[in-house]
Structures are given as C-alpha cells and as structure tokens.
Amino acid sequence: MQELKINSHIFFVRDGVAGCYDERMIRPVLDDEYKMQAIKDDNHVVRYIVDIGSHVGIFTIAAKTLFPAAHIIAADPDPTACECYRKNTAHLSNIHLHEVALVGDSVDTVHLRQTGLCGDQNPASNFVVEAVESLDPEFPKVAFGFEDHLWADLKEKIQALPLALQNMAEKYYQDNFAKQKIEAATVPVKAARLEALLQEHEFPYLDILKIDAEGSEAFILQSLKESGWLKKTKWVRFEWHHLASLPIIKKALADTHQCFIEELPGAVQGFGLGHNIDKVIWQS
C-alpha cells in the first residue's frame, strides 16, 4: 500500500503499477463521473447507497462528501482493494464493507480471475469467471492477453509491409509483451447476492445504486429486477462490460427506469445512468 496525494488529499492505493491504475480510476470519480452533484443540487435527501465494485473507496468518499448522513453498503472481492478501502474510509460512519463478489445467483463461492497479475497489470479488471463465461465463453480462456488479440489483428494488417518491417514488429512484440506474459491466477472467493446484504443492514429502499463489476452487473441487475428491488431504487449508476450484457441490462431496467446508456462504435464497455419512473418511490 502507498500514499497518493490528489488535490491536497491523501489516498491509500495499491503498490507498484496497480497504484497507477488506482489513480486513473480515482480522478474521474472525484470529478463527478457518477453524476451525483446534480442529485445534491436538486436538494434530494439521500439515505441509502450501494457501492458495488467499491475499489479503494473513492465513490464511497465522494458520496459521503455530498450526503454525509447516508448509509453505504460496499462490496469488492479484491482483498488488496478492500485493505485500501478500509484505510481511506476509516474516518467515515455508517459504512458497511463486504469483501465479497456480488452475483445474481444464490451461490456461496465463485472464481475470480486476477487479471492484475498479467497483461497490463490492472487489478481493477479482475472479473468473476462464471459471469463473464455466460457473456463471452472465450474471454476467460485467455491469460487475459489483450496483447495477443491486438497482435493478431495488427499482424494481419501489416502483411502488405516489407518483410523487414514485419519482422521488426514481431520482434518488438516478443521483446515487450510476450516475454512478460504471466498466466492470470483464478482463485475462489466468497459470493453473495445484494439482496442478502440489503436485508442484513435493513435498507428499506435504495437511493443510489452504483455498480462497476466487470461483467457481473448484468446478472446483479437481473436479480434485483426479479426480487423487486429495482422498483425500490431511485437512481442507478453503472458501467457495462461485454456487448452481450447490454440486452440483459436494458431488459432489467426497462420497466422501472429511464436510462441513458453509452454505446460508442466499437466499444466493449461503457457507462450508464438512470432514474426511477415510478412517482411513488420519490415519496420515500
């Protein structure tokens, strides 16, 4: 763990390259990536928040800065992220962190692919294998080798170049990517449904639901729809991953929320936000 200073504030992030990725994730959240300032400006009272994919605690800190009386349930399966979360939020009250992978099924254990140990060494890309296999069966089979996919595409495109240039590109890839490649570890982690945590902490409804779960978000939202919790959720803020997740997410939210979902050409992930269309929930 190391200290990181941003705008005169000290945050605890992970050591090494992982800390650089942590910083890249922290800054947008502090700049209101999740559009919570508008909720504050409209004088809404916010009491109950969920932070799925809580990372090192920056969304929780931003939410508590705007809504200091709020109760927050946070969840993340990465122990190093949770260690930083606890340090970063130690001064805050009514915070409930669970070191667990939230899923849409009633299972006790799932398998976490630790992508931070390979490829670009970004631990924030860790994903639940069972969830991602349902969306893209081939994705978890690679050693998270985005370099392999990129090189395969690039190699096809450079066939028209002189052989000497093709060989130079091949050597650069082998020297700078292939030799550094490490197989991503897959480890069992504790799993739970969000509904169980909401019951445990006696949340009567949700003001803000934030999800960044690297593919699991589709099944979490599907489960919340089936259990009736989306009807009791005012705002949703989420990232989606894998194109196959979009139909599931849209169907889950269609009856309860008016949404904007970012879908850029060629993108395999994006941002989404929405608000509940039922007038009754706004009386809470």
VONU-804434 format. One record per residue (C-alpha): residue number from 1; chain; x, y, z. Coordinates in Angstrom, 3 decimals, padded with zeros to 6 digits, m for minus. Layout:
<NUM,A,<X,Y,Z>>
...
This chain:
<1,A,<000.000,000.000,000.000>>
<2,A,<001.214,003.506,m000.817>>
<3,A,<000.014,007.060,m000.294>>
<4,A,<m001.230,009.187,m003.184>>
<5,A,<m001.843,012.931,m002.946>>
<6,A,<m004.627,014.389,m005.099>>
<7,A,<m005.931,017.937,m004.604>>
<8,A,<m004.269,018.165,m001.184>>
<9,A,<m005.987,014.939,m000.037>>
<10,A,<m004.112,011.747,000.808>>
<11,A,<m005.485,008.456,m000.524>>
<12,A,<m004.156,004.964,000.022>>
<13,A,<m003.696,002.910,m003.151>>
<14,A,<m002.043,m000.363,m004.046>>
<15,A,<001.676,m000.720,m004.522>>
<16,A,<003.511,m000.641,m007.839>>
<17,A,<001.812,m000.468,m011.219>>
<18,A,<m001.555,m001.206,m009.610>>
<19,A,<m001.362,002.137,m007.825>>
<20,A,<m001.076,003.924,m011.167>>
<21,A,<m004.315,002.316,m012.306>>
<22,A,<m005.910,003.204,m008.974>>
<23,A,<m005.031,006.854,m009.571>>
<24,A,<m006.524,006.714,m013.067>>
<25,A,<m009.788,005.492,m011.545>>
<26,A,<m009.800,007.929,m008.623>>
<27,A,<m009.599,011.174,m010.578>>
<28,A,<m012.759,010.739,m012.712>>
<29,A,<m014.817,009.772,m009.649>>
<30,A,<m013.649,012.880,m007.809>>
<31,A,<m014.655,014.853,m010.919>>
<32,A,<m018.248,013.568,m010.537>>
<33,A,<m018.103,010.774,m013.108>>
<34,A,<m021.193,009.262,m011.490>>
<35,A,<m023.217,012.487,m011.709>>
<36,A,<m024.140,012.763,m008.035>>
<37,A,<m023.707,016.530,m007.785>>
<38,A,<m026.949,017.036,m009.729>>
<39,A,<m028.797,014.922,m007.160>>
<40,A,<m027.372,017.107,m004.404>>
<41,A,<m028.171,020.323,m006.288>>
<42,A,<m031.811,019.273,m006.625>>
<43,A,<m031.988,019.011,m002.815>>
<44,A,<m032.821,015.318,m002.737>>
<45,A,<m032.419,013.572,000.596>>
<46,A,<m030.150,010.555,000.161>>
<47,A,<m030.099,007.975,002.944>>
<48,A,<m029.245,004.602,001.387>>
<49,A,<m026.437,003.907,m001.111>>
<50,A,<m024.824,000.751,m002.505>>
<51,A,<m021.275,000.757,m003.912>>
<52,A,<m020.619,m002.449,m005.888>>
<53,A,<m017.041,m002.702,m007.072>>
<54,A,<m016.022,m000.364,m004.282>>
<55,A,<m012.357,m000.470,m005.283>>
<56,A,<m010.282,001.655,m002.842>>
<57,A,<m013.281,003.619,m001.573>>
<58,A,<m013.344,006.717,m003.752>>
<59,A,<m017.013,006.506,m004.753>>
<60,A,<m017.902,005.997,m001.094>>
<61,A,<m015.866,009.062,m000.133>>
<62,A,<m017.453,011.159,m002.886>>
<63,A,<m020.938,010.018,m001.876>>
<64,A,<m020.355,010.728,001.813>>
<65,A,<m018.955,014.163,000.964>>
<66,A,<m022.236,015.044,m000.740>>
<67,A,<m024.531,013.048,001.540>>
<68,A,<m022.826,012.744,004.946>>
<69,A,<m025.829,011.136,006.656>>
<70,A,<m026.114,008.316,004.137>>
<71,A,<m025.625,004.649,004.998>>
<72,A,<m023.486,002.799,002.451>>
<73,A,<m023.128,m000.896,001.695>>
<74,A,<m019.910,m001.529,m000.245>>
<75,A,<m018.641,m004.746,m001.801>>
<76,A,<m015.464,m005.847,m003.572>>
<77,A,<m013.831,m009.294,m003.792>>
<78,A,<m010.241,m007.993,m004.062>>
<79,A,<m008.510,m008.117,m000.644>>
<80,A,<m005.897,m005.500,m001.589>>
<81,A,<m008.603,m003.082,m002.712>>
<82,A,<m010.552,m003.713,000.486>>
<83,A,<m007.456,m003.016,002.573>>
<84,A,<m007.121,000.400,000.901>>
<85,A,<m010.871,000.988,001.217>>
<86,A,<m010.736,000.499,004.977>>
<87,A,<m007.839,002.928,005.321>>
<88,A,<m009.451,005.538,003.079>>
<89,A,<m012.848,005.410,004.776>>
<90,A,<m011.761,004.890,008.392>>
<91,A,<m012.957,008.397,009.302>>
<92,A,<m016.465,007.832,007.969>>
<93,A,<m019.517,006.470,009.796>>
<94,A,<m022.307,004.146,008.652>>
<95,A,<m020.070,002.311,006.167>>
<96,A,<m020.536,m001.441,005.710>>
<97,A,<m017.802,m003.064,003.590>>
<98,A,<m018.143,m006.692,002.483>>
<99,A,<m015.143,m008.473,000.964>>
<100,A,<m017.285,m010.480,m001.395>>
<101,A,<m018.180,m010.861,m005.073>>
<102,A,<m021.786,m009.885,m005.671>>
<103,A,<m023.568,m012.097,m008.171>>
<104,A,<m027.048,m012.809,m009.455>>
<105,A,<m027.240,m016.432,m008.276>>
<106,A,<m027.593,m017.968,m004.842>>
<107,A,<m024.082,m019.420,m004.626>>
<108,A,<m021.515,m019.240,m001.853>>
<109,A,<m018.359,m019.248,m003.982>>
<110,A,<m017.286,m018.038,m007.420>>
<111,A,<m013.925,m017.829,m009.157>>
<112,A,<m012.126,m014.528,m009.544>>
<113,A,<m009.700,m014.114,m012.446>>
<114,A,<m006.883,m011.941,m011.102>>
<115,A,<m006.001,m010.053,m014.242>>
<116,A,<m003.758,m007.682,m012.316>>
<117,A,<m001.118,m010.416,m012.273>>
<118,A,<m000.703,m010.394,m016.035>>
<119,A,<m001.209,m008.352,m019.180>>
<120,A,<m001.308,m004.656,m018.330>>
<121,A,<m001.255,m005.433,m014.570>>
<122,A,<m004.538,m003.626,m013.946>>
<123,A,<m006.147,m005.325,m010.909>>
<124,A,<m009.287,m003.245,m011.356>>
<125,A,<m010.086,m005.551,m014.297>>
<126,A,<m010.452,m008.647,m012.098>>
<127,A,<m013.629,m010.460,m013.061>>
<128,A,<m015.898,m013.294,m011.944>>
<129,A,<m015.251,m016.151,m014.364>>
<130,A,<m018.734,m017.658,m014.136>>
<131,A,<m020.404,m014.355,m015.039>>
<132,A,<m018.116,m013.499,m017.943>>
<133,A,<m018.280,m017.035,m019.352>>
<134,A,<m022.039,m016.564,m019.657>>
<135,A,<m021.486,m013.404,m021.718>>
<136,A,<m018.392,m014.357,m023.714>>
<137,A,<m017.324,m018.014,m023.375>>
<138,A,<m013.924,m017.416,m024.995>>
<139,A,<m012.905,m014.397,m022.919>>
<140,A,<m011.891,m016.154,m019.663>>
<141,A,<m009.881,m018.793,m021.544>>
<142,A,<m007.093,m016.409,m022.450>>
<143,A,<m004.460,m015.450,m019.912>>
<144,A,<m006.030,m012.030,m020.167>>
<145,A,<m003.767,m011.483,m023.131>>
<146,A,<m005.131,m008.353,m024.713>>
<147,A,<m001.669,m008.092,m026.240>>
<148,A,<m002.296,m011.390,m028.051>>
<149,A,<m005.542,m010.159,m029.546>>
<150,A,<m004.044,m006.841,m030.526>>
<151,A,<m001.034,m008.510,m032.078>>
<152,A,<m003.198,m010.943,m034.046>>
<153,A,<m005.167,m008.042,m035.523>>
<154,A,<m002.052,m005.988,m036.174>>
<155,A,<m000.187,m008.886,m037.773>>
<156,A,<m002.967,m009.305,m040.310>>
<157,A,<m002.947,m005.601,m041.129>>
<158,A,<000.809,m005.348,m041.702>>
<159,A,<001.007,m008.155,m044.253>>
<160,A,<001.358,m005.554,m047.017>>
<161,A,<004.502,m004.070,m045.427>>
<162,A,<008.020,m005.147,m046.419>>
<163,A,<009.115,m008.336,m044.670>>
<164,A,<011.841,m006.481,m042.782>>
<165,A,<009.248,m004.193,m041.162>>
<166,A,<007.038,m007.158,m040.345>>
<167,A,<009.981,m008.832,m038.619>>
<168,A,<010.751,m005.668,m036.669>>
<169,A,<007.168,m005.530,m035.437>>
<170,A,<007.274,m009.207,m034.469>>
<171,A,<010.492,m008.704,m032.513>>
<172,A,<009.099,m005.662,m030.727>>
<173,A,<006.042,m007.641,m029.674>>
<174,A,<008.078,m010.610,m028.455>>
<175,A,<010.513,m008.412,m026.512>>
<176,A,<007.979,m006.069,m024.926>>
<177,A,<004.842,m008.139,m024.438>>
<178,A,<005.067,m011.878,m024.992>>
<179,A,<008.096,m012.428,m022.716>>
<180,A,<006.441,m010.508,m019.891>>
<181,A,<003.237,m012.505,m020.061>>
<182,A,<002.172,m014.310,m016.908>>
<183,A,<m000.815,m016.609,m016.619>>
<184,A,<m003.642,m014.938,m014.706>>
<185,A,<m004.465,m016.716,m011.468>>
<186,A,<m008.011,m017.830,m010.799>>
<187,A,<m008.956,m018.057,m007.126>>
<188,A,<m012.174,m018.965,m005.311>>
<189,A,<m013.803,m016.058,m003.475>>
<190,A,<m016.864,m015.659,m001.311>>
<191,A,<m020.031,m014.757,m003.204>>
<192,A,<m023.358,m013.256,m002.192>>
<193,A,<m026.445,m011.634,m003.634>>
<194,A,<m027.006,m007.961,m002.932>>
<195,A,<m030.484,m008.751,m001.657>>
<196,A,<m028.951,m010.589,001.322>>
<197,A,<m026.814,m007.576,002.260>>
<198,A,<m029.756,m005.196,001.929>>
<199,A,<m031.723,m007.407,004.299>>
<200,A,<m028.792,m007.727,006.712>>
<201,A,<m028.410,m003.959,007.009>>
<202,A,<m032.166,m003.320,006.969>>
<203,A,<m032.237,m000.998,003.962>>
<204,A,<m035.908,m000.217,003.219>>
<205,A,<m035.105,001.097,m000.269>>
<206,A,<m032.148,002.402,m002.292>>
<207,A,<m031.426,005.982,m003.209>>
<208,A,<m028.304,005.357,m005.303>>
<209,A,<m027.125,002.045,m006.724>>
<210,A,<m023.628,002.170,m008.216>>
<211,A,<m022.207,m000.892,m009.989>>
<212,A,<m018.809,m001.492,m011.571>>
<213,A,<m018.479,m005.267,m011.569>>
<214,A,<m016.549,m006.126,m014.768>>
<215,A,<m019.359,m008.138,m016.330>>
<216,A,<m021.380,m009.234,m013.296>>
<217,A,<m023.517,m006.082,m013.423>>
<218,A,<m025.942,m007.614,m015.926>>
<219,A,<m026.811,m010.508,m013.622>>
<220,A,<m026.927,m008.348,m010.489>>
<221,A,<m029.460,m006.036,m012.153>>
<222,A,<m031.421,m009.005,m013.472>>
<223,A,<m031.615,m010.421,m009.956>>
<224,A,<m032.679,m007.069,m008.484>>
<225,A,<m035.472,m006.850,m011.045>>
<226,A,<m036.718,m010.328,m010.200>>
<227,A,<m036.599,m009.676,m006.449>>
<228,A,<m038.423,m006.349,m006.780>>
<229,A,<m035.530,m004.232,m005.574>>
<230,A,<m035.232,m002.168,m008.750>>
<231,A,<m038.725,m000.871,m008.065>>
<232,A,<m037.325,000.461,m004.781>>
<233,A,<m034.202,002.025,m006.319>>
<234,A,<m034.259,005.727,m007.246>>
<235,A,<m031.022,006.210,m009.206>>
<236,A,<m028.725,003.732,m010.926>>
<237,A,<m025.147,004.439,m011.965>>
<238,A,<m023.213,001.662,m013.658>>
<239,A,<m020.524,000.552,m016.068>>
<240,A,<m021.330,m002.217,m018.515>>
<241,A,<m018.800,m004.710,m019.890>>
<242,A,<m019.153,m007.077,m022.879>>
<243,A,<m021.705,m006.387,m025.615>>
<244,A,<m023.728,m009.448,m024.621>>
<245,A,<m024.539,m007.787,m021.293>>
<246,A,<m026.420,m004.871,m022.875>>
<247,A,<m029.675,m006.699,m023.734>>
<248,A,<m029.783,m008.163,m020.203>>
<249,A,<m029.201,m004.755,m018.593>>
<250,A,<m031.740,m002.988,m020.791>>
<251,A,<m034.391,m005.617,m020.115>>
<252,A,<m033.752,m005.490,m016.367>>
<253,A,<m034.200,m001.716,m016.225>>
<254,A,<m036.882,m001.264,m018.884>>
<255,A,<m039.929,m001.392,m016.603>>
<256,A,<m038.584,000.772,m013.783>>
<257,A,<m036.001,003.268,m015.013>>
<258,A,<m035.473,005.825,m017.711>>
<259,A,<m031.861,005.340,m018.727>>
<260,A,<m029.032,006.711,m020.789>>
<261,A,<m026.540,004.009,m021.761>>
<262,A,<m023.316,004.928,m023.505>>
<263,A,<m022.767,002.813,m026.623>>
<264,A,<m019.836,004.092,m028.658>>
<265,A,<m018.977,002.433,m032.011>>
<266,A,<m016.623,m000.472,m031.458>>
<267,A,<m016.725,m000.171,m027.656>>
<268,A,<m016.968,m003.249,m025.447>>
<269,A,<m017.806,m001.295,m022.311>>
<270,A,<m019.482,001.955,m021.370>>
<271,A,<m021.318,003.995,m018.777>>
<272,A,<m024.992,004.072,m017.866>>
<273,A,<m027.261,006.053,m015.592>>
<274,A,<m030.961,006.175,m014.920>>
<275,A,<m033.749,007.290,m012.605>>
<276,A,<m036.881,005.530,m011.431>>
<277,A,<m040.029,006.416,m013.373>>
<278,A,<m042.444,005.427,m010.591>>
<279,A,<m043.685,008.522,m008.718>>
<280,A,<m044.350,006.506,m005.555>>
<281,A,<m040.663,005.833,m004.844>>
<282,A,<m039.932,009.564,m004.819>>
<283,A,<m042.149,009.959,m001.772>>
<284,A,<m039.639,007.953,000.299>>
